[in-house]
Amino acid sequence: MPDDKELTEENNRNDYRNELKKLLKEALFFKEVTLSSGKKSNYYIDARLVTLSSKGSLLVAKVLLKFLENYELNAVGGPTLGADPIIGGVSVLGALEEVPLNTFIVRKKVKEHGRGRRIEGPSIEGKNVAIIDDVVTSGSSLIDAAQAAKEAGANVIVTTALVDREEGAPDLIKDKGFKYLPIFSAKELL
């Protein structure tokens, strides 16, 4: 299996990655905002403008499927709402390319009606999974989703994000015992 540096270099050569980078740059806004982590920032990456567009969804799926093919996985999932369009695109493209990957979403808390589940989708017990998010600042949402998947019996093989804001998430995620390899760093977009 290639090491982490080789995986990153392989993605750097990917034309789809360069197209995706252009779209993410277009989704970058410079204004004072409060992030979901509670931190203040002078810029905001509205990744949903990319992940919820047809072209962006396809590019995200192509880049992530290429990245994920380096791991033996059964499913991809992540925290709702950021991961929802991403994992859907990856799953559909995977099915078309004969790389079957089920999907699951992780709620912030257990649903109080219906089946009362925190993780929606096919069972991940005993499955090898990747946890994906759109933009990561502190890493808390990604860690929470990874821990929930682990508690549900999944083997969390890798965690990733479209963009890492470079505000401490890699160390925090690794300290919690999860492998973390983001697709882009914020400095690549700024």
Number of C-alpha atoms within 10 A of each C-alpha: 7 10 8 12 9 11 16 16 10 13 18 14 10 13 12 18 20 15 15 23 21 12 19 23 17 15 16 17 13 11 10 11 14 13 14 12 12 10 11 12 12 10 15 18 21 16 21 20 15 24 27 15 12 10 14 22 21 21 24 26 24 20 21 22 20 18 17 19 11 12 14 12 20 18 24 26 31 33 24 18 15 20 25 22 20 29 30 19 24 30 21 18 18 19 13 10 10 9 17 16 21 22 26 25 24 26 18 15 11 12 13 9 7 6 9 11 14 18 24 17 14 11 15 23 14 13 19 18 30 27 30 28 28 27 26 28 21 23 23 15 21 28 22 17 25 30 18 20 26 17 11 16 15 21 19 22 17 19 24 25 25 26 24 25 23 16 14 13 19 21 15 16 20 13 10 11 13 20 17 23 20 19 20 23 17 19 10 11 17 10
